[in-house]
């Protein structure tokens, strides 16, 4: 399994949809799509990032820390992380009720994943807002959103315990498929998402939908950990390249 970086291409490409099945998969079952990352994408935000995996494209902006106006004790002692996910009208999903339900669930998962890396105790009486826009959805956008948000937080100079990479696997047509496309996700009977902490080597988030046997689940987690580890390396490399550029090196 190799992970490739590719040169920057068009931010959005809207093409006439065509039927795609897992049998037409152009990469190996355990192969990731080429991945592109960039920071400083949204002017006026404390930090921002863009992530593209072929036809899946997400952009993230971070605002804060902002003064917290609530009265709960826990919110005073630590920062509150608020996550918002929105989609363009042409992102690729047409069932609006399904999208609304999934978005609410995904916002919760995104918050929990980010809470595992943000040093919330360093920002009392504040709120950190993470806004994710799904520009195009060709599958695995939640894992892309988590990775993109980690990159944006680092770009915003928010104190993090460590960097994180995230990836997902779908079980479709009798086999596990790493980094599934939207059509592969629709065909799948089960899906597993894992976020991986780069320094400690620990798993911070595991999210499963559908049904998988114990052996399938074990293999899926192993696959996603290996892929998320590679993605975390790309996150670190992207930040290093940004830092070098800022220094004029």
ABEGO torsion letter per residue (X at the ends): XBBBBBBBBBABBBBBBBBBBAAABABBAABBBBBBBBBGABBGBABBBBBBBEABBBBBBBBOBBBBABABAAAAABBBBBBBBBBBAAAGBABAAAAAAAAAAAAAAAAAAAAAABBAAABBGBBBBBBBBBABBAEGAAAAAAAAAAAAAAAAGBBBABBBBBBBBBBBGGBBBBGBBAAAAAABABBBBBBBBAAAGBBABBBBBEBBBAAAAAAAAAAAAAAAAAAAAAAAAAAAAAAAAAAGX
